[in-house]
């Protein structure tokens, strides 16, 4: 199956109440979340939920979605509706391919490596990352502008829609006075351009599919569309709400 990445936004107060109901088996399903955890022998997740039922880790969120889809049998639309209405959790990103997942995570980890750790507001887990809306929006601005720069390496006209160009320009304007941000962005682009140009000199263009980093140019339009949509979904949320990224690796 390969690597997959899912990203969710969480409304903290609603999540807190929803998790309390989940740990108390109040949702009326005959096969409870506790049944699922015990059958899958991931009791440590249940213990964590009972101990800290206002906190969501990537492991806990994965188990909740697995329970709803694989064991309760909810279809995607039903599962998403339940997560949103009962738990305050909404999916905002899902990778389509292993290479897309790899390229997204490479960009995210490179960004996190480039900023001060105190600025990242991230907690790292074996199966993903937990951060807040404000910090993730900073990354999305970075990702949108990096993809725009990478797009200039193509020997073809810009195929972005007017809406996409508007979002790129909005991100440029928003970060125009942030010299530290622009230094990180330019440094990352230079590294990508150097890798791309050195590889392109020695490989046929079709072989670029062998490099997950180059999904940023191969699937540039799709990734930018997804980044813009994620930003749209969270930019009006509380900056202290939570983002949970599940990484199957």
C-alpha positions as CSV (number, residue, x, y, z in Angstrom):
1,X,0.0,0.0,0.0
2,X,2.9,2.4,0.7
3,X,3.1,5.5,2.7
4,X,-0.1,7.5,3.2
5,X,-0.7,10.9,4.9
6,X,-3.9,12.2,6.4
7,X,-4.4,15.7,8.0
8,X,-7.2,16.6,10.3
9,X,-8.3,19.9,11.9
10,X,-9.7,19.6,15.4
11,X,-12.0,22.1,17.3
12,X,-10.5,21.7,20.7
13,X,-13.6,22.3,22.9
14,X,-15.8,20.0,20.8
15,X,-13.1,17.4,20.7
16,X,-12.8,17.4,24.5
17,X,-16.5,16.7,24.9
18,X,-16.6,14.2,22.1
19,X,-13.7,12.2,23.6
20,X,-15.4,12.1,27.0
21,X,-18.4,10.6,25.3
22,X,-16.3,8.2,23.3
23,X,-14.5,6.9,26.4
24,X,-17.9,6.4,28.1
25,X,-19.4,4.5,25.1
26,X,-22.2,7.0,24.7
27,X,-22.6,6.8,20.9
28,X,-24.9,3.8,20.8
29,X,-22.8,1.4,18.6
30,X,-23.1,-2.2,19.7
31,X,-19.4,-2.7,18.8
32,X,-17.8,0.0,20.9
33,X,-14.5,1.8,20.5
34,X,-13.3,0.0,23.6
35,X,-14.1,-3.3,21.9
36,X,-12.1,-2.3,18.9
37,X,-9.1,-1.3,20.9
38,X,-9.1,-4.5,22.9
39,X,-9.5,-6.7,19.8
40,X,-6.7,-4.9,18.0
41,X,-4.5,-5.1,21.2
42,X,-3.9,-1.4,21.3
43,X,-5.0,-1.0,24.9
44,X,-2.4,1.7,25.5
45,X,-4.4,3.9,23.2
46,X,-7.5,3.3,25.4
47,X,-5.5,3.9,28.5
48,X,-4.3,7.2,27.1
49,X,-7.8,8.2,26.1
50,X,-9.1,7.5,29.6
51,X,-6.3,9.3,31.3
52,X,-6.1,12.4,29.0
53,X,-9.4,12.6,27.2
54,X,-8.9,16.1,25.9
55,X,-5.8,15.1,23.9
56,X,-5.7,13.5,20.4
57,X,-2.6,11.8,19.2
58,X,-2.1,10.5,15.6
59,X,-2.3,6.9,17.0
60,X,-5.6,7.6,18.8
61,X,-7.1,9.4,15.7
62,X,-6.1,6.5,13.4
63,X,-7.8,4.0,15.8
64,X,-11.0,6.1,15.8
65,X,-11.1,6.3,12.0
66,X,-10.3,2.6,11.7
67,X,-13.1,1.7,14.1
68,X,-15.7,3.8,12.3
69,X,-14.8,2.7,8.8
70,X,-13.6,-0.9,9.1
71,X,-15.5,-2.2,12.1
72,X,-18.7,0.0,12.3
73,X,-18.8,0.0,8.5
74,X,-19.5,3.7,7.9
75,X,-18.9,4.9,4.3
76,X,-16.5,7.8,3.9
77,X,-19.3,10.4,3.8
78,X,-20.9,8.9,6.9
79,X,-17.6,8.7,8.8
80,X,-16.7,12.3,7.9
81,X,-20.1,13.5,9.1
82,X,-19.8,11.6,12.4
83,X,-16.2,12.8,13.0
84,X,-17.2,16.4,12.4
85,X,-20.6,16.6,14.1
86,X,-19.9,14.3,17.1
87,X,-16.1,14.8,17.7
88,X,-15.3,18.2,16.1
89,X,-12.7,16.5,13.7
90,X,-12.5,17.3,10.0
91,X,-10.2,15.7,7.4
92,X,-8.5,18.4,5.3
93,X,-5.9,16.4,3.4
94,X,-5.3,12.9,2.1
95,X,-2.4,11.8,-0.1
96,X,-3.2,10.1,-3.4
97,X,0.0,8.3,-3.9
98,X,3.1,7.1,-2.0
99,X,5.2,9.6,-3.9
100,X,2.8,12.5,-3.0
101,X,2.9,11.5,0.6
102,X,6.7,11.3,0.6
103,X,7.1,14.7,-1.2
104,X,4.7,16.4,1.2
105,X,6.5,15.1,4.3
106,X,9.9,15.9,2.9
107,X,8.8,19.5,2.4
108,X,7.2,19.6,5.9
109,X,10.2,18.1,7.7
110,X,12.7,20.3,5.8
111,X,10.6,23.3,6.8
112,X,10.5,22.2,10.5
113,X,14.3,21.6,10.4
114,X,14.8,25.2,9.1
115,X,12.9,27.1,11.8
116,X,13.6,27.4,15.4
117,X,12.3,24.5,17.4
118,X,10.4,26.8,19.7
119,X,8.5,28.2,16.7
120,X,7.4,24.9,15.4
121,X,4.8,24.1,18.1
122,X,5.0,20.5,17.1
123,X,4.8,17.3,19.0
124,X,6.3,14.3,17.3
125,X,4.9,10.8,17.5
126,X,5.8,7.5,15.8
127,X,2.8,7.8,13.5
128,X,2.6,11.5,12.9
129,X,2.7,15.1,14.2
130,X,0.4,17.3,16.3
131,X,0.6,21.1,15.9
132,X,-1.7,24.1,16.1
133,X,-3.5,26.0,13.5
134,X,-1.2,29.1,13.6
135,X,2.0,27.1,13.1
136,X,0.5,25.0,10.3
137,X,-0.7,28.0,8.5
138,X,2.8,29.3,8.5
139,X,3.9,26.1,6.9
140,X,1.1,26.3,4.3
141,X,2.3,29.8,3.3
142,X,5.8,28.4,2.9
143,X,4.5,25.4,0.9
144,X,2.4,27.5,-1.4
145,X,5.3,29.9,-2.2
146,X,7.7,27.0,-2.6
147,X,5.5,25.2,-5.0
148,X,5.1,28.5,-7.0
149,X,8.9,28.9,-7.2
150,X,9.3,25.3,-8.2
151,X,6.7,25.8,-11.0
152,X,9.0,28.3,-12.6
153,X,11.5,25.4,-13.4
154,X,9.0,24.0,-15.9
155,X,9.6,24.9,-19.5
156,X,5.9,25.6,-20.1
157,X,3.4,28.4,-19.5
158,X,1.9,28.9,-16.1
159,X,-1.2,26.8,-15.8
160,X,-2.4,28.1,-12.5
161,X,-6.0,29.4,-12.3
162,X,-6.7,33.0,-11.4
163,X,-7.8,31.8,-7.9
164,X,-4.5,30.0,-7.4
165,X,-2.5,33.0,-8.6
166,X,-4.5,35.2,-6.2
167,X,-3.7,32.9,-3.3
168,X,0.0,32.9,-4.2
169,X,0.0,36.7,-4.3
170,X,-1.9,36.8,-1.0
171,X,0.8,34.6,0.6
172,X,3.6,36.8,-0.8
173,X,1.9,39.9,0.6
174,X,1.4,38.3,4.0
175,X,5.0,37.2,4.3
176,X,6.6,40.2,2.5
177,X,8.1,41.8,5.6
178,X,9.3,38.5,7.2
179,X,12.9,38.3,6.1
180,X,13.6,35.1,8.1
181,X,10.7,33.3,6.4
182,X,11.9,34.5,3.0
183,X,15.5,33.3,3.7
184,X,14.2,29.8,4.6
185,X,12.0,29.8,1.5
186,X,14.8,30.9,-0.9
187,X,17.3,28.4,0.7
188,X,14.9,25.5,0.3
189,X,14.2,26.5,-3.3
190,X,17.9,26.7,-4.2
191,X,18.5,23.2,-2.8
192,X,15.6,21.8,-4.8
193,X,16.7,23.6,-8.0
194,X,20.2,22.3,-7.6
195,X,19.0,18.8,-7.1
196,X,16.6,19.1,-10.0
197,X,19.1,20.5,-12.4
198,X,21.8,18.1,-11.6
199,X,19.4,15.1,-11.9
200,X,17.9,16.4,-15.1
201,X,21.3,16.6,-16.8
202,X,21.8,12.9,-16.1
203,X,18.4,11.4,-16.4
204,X,15.6,11.2,-18.9
205,X,12.6,13.3,-17.7
206,X,10.5,10.2,-17.4
207,X,12.9,8.9,-14.7
208,X,12.1,11.8,-12.5
209,X,9.2,9.7,-11.2
210,X,11.9,7.7,-9.3
211,X,12.5,10.7,-7.0
212,X,9.8,11.5,-4.5
213,X,11.0,15.1,-4.1
214,X,10.1,15.7,-7.8
215,X,6.4,15.1,-7.1
216,X,6.6,18.8,-6.1
217,X,7.1,19.6,-9.8
218,X,5.3,16.6,-11.4
219,X,2.1,17.1,-9.3
220,X,2.7,20.8,-8.7
221,X,-0.8,21.9,-9.7
222,X,-2.6,19.3,-7.6
223,X,-0.4,19.9,-4.5
224,X,-0.9,23.6,-4.7
225,X,-4.6,23.1,-5.1
226,X,-4.6,21.0,-1.9
227,X,-2.4,23.4,0.0
228,X,-4.8,26.3,-0.9
229,X,-7.8,24.3,0.1
230,X,-6.2,23.4,3.5
231,X,-5.5,27.1,4.1
232,X,-9.0,28.0,3.2
233,X,-10.4,25.5,5.6
234,X,-8.4,26.6,8.6
235,X,-7.5,30.3,8.2
236,X,-10.7,31.4,10.0
237,X,-10.4,28.9,12.8
238,X,-9.0,29.7,16.2
239,X,-5.2,29.8,16.0
240,X,-5.1,27.6,19.1
241,X,-7.1,24.7,17.6
242,X,-5.2,21.6,16.8
243,X,-3.9,20.0,13.6
244,X,-3.2,16.2,13.6
245,X,-1.1,14.7,10.8
246,X,-1.2,10.9,10.5
247,X,1.8,9.4,8.6
248,X,1.7,5.7,7.9
249,X,5.3,5.7,6.7
